Amino acid sequence: MESLRVYGGHYAELSRRFAAWLGLHSTDATAVLEIAAAEERGTPLSPARLSERIGLSTGATTALLNRLEAAGHITRAREHSDRRIVTLRSGGHIQERADEFFGPLAHRLDAAMSHYPPEFMEQVEAFMADLNTTMDSHLTEQNAVSPHSVRRPDERTP
């Protein structure tokens, strides 16, 4: 678990540096990456789903999307048969910039993993899927509880 925590720290630092490299606030860069990644998976995000993914209120997400759209980093489209549904798309330059920034790391990671057999990598993928499912379930359960009833162990009840 310590190794996963360290990896999470590295991922957070890379995200921060990517944001600075793009000249964006870290939350804006996170949103752009979420939108681009969802597109790559073939499951583009709606504003509501993005709001859930990045942990912002709907109002804050709307302001963020307005900034990103004005800067040309994203577009909002009504592609669904239900015209009320908005689909978020990243600007073409975003994927190019992400590839430019993350490309060298991707090559290093490919080289680091290349000496592991495919069966082992499949086990790692299954392990990570199990961890992610467990974390998602835990977070979903916590969301069902009022934020005011969730207290840190060091907090006293009034």
Secondary structure as UniProt FT lines:
FT   HELIX           2..22
FT   HELIX           26..41
FT   HELIX           47..54
FT   HELIX           58..70
FT   TURN            71..72
FT   STRAND          74..77
FT   TURN            83..84
FT   STRAND          87..90
FT   HELIX           92..113
FT   TURN            114..115
FT   HELIX           118..144
FT   HELIX           147..149
FT   TURN            153..154
//
